[in-house]
Amino acid sequence: MQLFFEQLLNGIAMGSIYALITLGLALVYGILRILHVAHAGIYTTGAYAGLIIVKLSGSLVVGVIGSMAFCALLGVAIERFVYYPLMKYPPYVPLIGSIAVMLAIEELCRLIAGPHILTFPATLPFPQIQIGGITLSSTLVAVYCITALVLVLLWYITSKTELGLAMRATSQDIPIADAMGINSHLIVSITFVIGSAIAAIAGILVGIYYNQVYPTMGAVPAYKSLAIIVVGGLGSVPGAVIASLLLGVAETLLIGYADIPLPRDALAFIAMIGVLMWRSEGLLGSR
């Protein structure tokens, strides 16, 4: 039974990381209705930027802040110079552009930092906790606390502020939002800033959690996050969070505890197929 609870806690941590990676994708789709595959490239960039800044400054806090700022600028640049000119075309055109951007970011990381796996020599300033004979490492505690803080801040911004009201209005109808005096282009840019900054946090957390950073670390999250937002309901941030946690727990328990002979990454697509057959709009999507 102790093994079960250990795997359950690991699954919650993995689901929390999935949620941080997927949040930006869900936010962008909710407003622009495009699949922001390049978000995985921003996540990879965040890990590399954090690693480089930590090595130069010797401070993890400076590394996180610097990585968030750099990824926010990168996200806005992708929106302005890639998505904005392509919005007049069918949705598959921005999707192709997004895939091209993700591949370009991977290759740039490979050229700049090399093709080899780099270690992330940093420790998170969180305590180790004992719960009923189960030891929670400082990294697991950090993943729980940071994810909870990000989710609470995002909920507050989107639900309790004028910015959140403008974001919800823009996601419903951009022309009407413009007619009501909302600068929809600015709101879209702010959405990319928020989503990209969260991706940077996710990249650093994954780098420290696995103690490795490499150019293709965003490849699996790229397609897995697409499956997650489909399961949660396209454009639904709460649905993306719930689907991420469910997937993380399911992967850990079914593969690590029950020892089911399936590829770990296949579960996301099995879940997507099942949800689409049962509820085509996703867990929290609207009909």
Residue pairs with C-beta under 8 A, 6 or more apart in sequence:
2 133
2 134
3 257
4 253
4 257
5 132
5 134
6 134
7 252
7 253
7 256
7 257
8 249
8 252
8 253
9 134
9 136
9 140
10 140
10 252
10 256
11 248
11 249
11 250
11 251
11 252
11 253
11 256
12 144
12 245
12 248
12 249
13 140
13 143
13 144
13 209
13 248
14 248
14 249
14 251
14 252
15 244
15 245
15 246
15 247
15 248
15 249
16 143
16 144
16 147
16 244
16 245
16 248
17 143
17 147
17 202
17 205
17 206
17 209
17 248
18 221
18 224
18 225
18 228
18 244
18 245
18 247
18 248
19 147
19 151
19 240
19 241
19 244
19 245
20 146
20 147
20 150
20 198
20 199
20 201
20 202
20 205
21 39
21 40
21 43
21 199
21 202
21 221
21 225
21 244
22 225
22 228
22 229
22 232
22 240
22 241
22 243
22 244
23 150
23 154
23 195
23 198
23 237
23 240
23 241
24 36
24 39
24 42
24 75
24 192
24 194
24 195
24 196
24 198
24 199
25 35
25 36
25 39
25 195
25 225
25 226
25 229
25 240
26 229
26 232
26 235
26 236
26 237
26 239
26 240
27 191
27 194
27 195
27 237
28 34
28 36
28 39
28 191
28 192
28 195
29 35
29 36
29 229
29 234
29 235
30 171
30 235
30 236
30 237
31 167
31 170
31 171
31 174
31 187
31 188
31 191
32 83
32 87
32 94
32 188
33 91
33 235
34 83
34 87
34 91
34 94
34 95
34 98
35 91
35 94
35 95
35 98
35 226
36 98
36 195
37 95
37 98
37 99
37 101
37 102
37 222
37 226
38 78
38 82
38 98
38 99
38 101
38 102
38 105
39 195
39 196
39 199
39 222
39 225
40 102
40 218
40 219
40 221
40 222
40 225
41 101
41 102
41 103
41 104
41 105
41 106
41 218
42 71
42 74
42 75
42 78
42 105
42 196
42 199
42 200
43 199
43 200
43 202
43 203
43 206
43 217
43 218
43 221
44 105
44 106
44 109
44 203
44 215
44 216
44 217
44 218
45 70
45 71
45 74
45 105
45 109
45 200
45 203
46 67
46 68
46 70
46 71
46 196
46 199
46 200
46 201
46 202
46 203
46 204
47 67
47 120
47 203
47 204
47 206
47 207
47 213
47 217
48 109
48 112
48 113
48 203
48 213
49 63
49 66
49 67
49 70
49 71
49 200
50 63
50 64
50 66
50 67
50 120
50 200
50 203
50 204
50 207
51 63
51 118
51 120
51 204
51 207
51 213
52 113
53 62
53 63
53 66
53 67
54 60
54 62
54 63
54 120
54 122
57 63
57 66
60 122
60 123
60 124
60 125
63 122
63 204
64 200
64 201
64 204
67 200
67 201
67 203
67 204
68 197
68 200
68 201
69 197
70 200
71 196
71 197
71 199
71 200
71 203
72 192
72 193
72 196
72 197
72 200
74 196
75 192
75 193
75 195
75 196
75 197
75 199
76 189
76 192
76 193
76 196
78 98
78 101
78 192
79 188
79 189
79 192
80 189
82 94
82 97
82 98
82 101
83 94
83 97
83 98
84 185
86 93
86 94
86 97
87 94
102 218
102 222
105 218
106 215
106 216
106 218
106 219
107 215
109 215
110 215
113 213
113 215
115 214
115 215
116 214
117 212
117 213
117 214
118 212
118 213
118 214
119 211
119 212
119 213
120 204
120 207
120 208
120 211
120 212
120 213
121 211
122 208
123 138
123 208
124 138
124 139
124 142
124 208
125 138
126 138
126 139
126 141
126 142
126 145
127 138
127 141
128 135
128 136
128 137
128 138
128 141
129 135
129 136
129 141
130 136
139 208
139 209
142 205
142 208
143 205
143 209
146 201
146 205
150 198
150 201
151 241
154 194
154 198
154 237
156 164
157 163
157 164
157 194
158 164
158 167
158 168
158 237
163 187
163 190
166 177
166 182
166 187
167 187
167 190
167 191
169 176
169 177
169 180
169 182
170 177
170 182
170 184
170 187
170 188
171 235
174 184
177 184
177 187
178 184
203 213
203 217
206 217
207 213
220 265
223 268
224 247
224 265
224 268
227 268
227 269
227 271
227 272
228 240
228 243
228 244
228 247
228 268
229 235
229 236
229 239
229 240
229 243
229 282
230 272
230 275
230 276
230 282
231 239
231 243
231 246
231 247
231 268
231 271
231 272
231 275
231 282
231 283
232 238
232 239
232 240
232 241
232 242
232 243
232 244
232 282
232 283
232 284
232 285
233 239
233 240
233 281
233 282
233 283
233 284
233 285
233 286
234 281
234 282
234 285
235 285
236 282
236 283
236 284
236 285
238 284
239 282
239 283
239 284
239 285
242 283
242 284
243 271
243 282
243 283
246 271
247 267
247 268
247 271
250 267
250 271
251 264
251 267
254 260
254 262
254 267
255 262
255 264
255 267
262 270
275 282
275 283
279 285
281 287
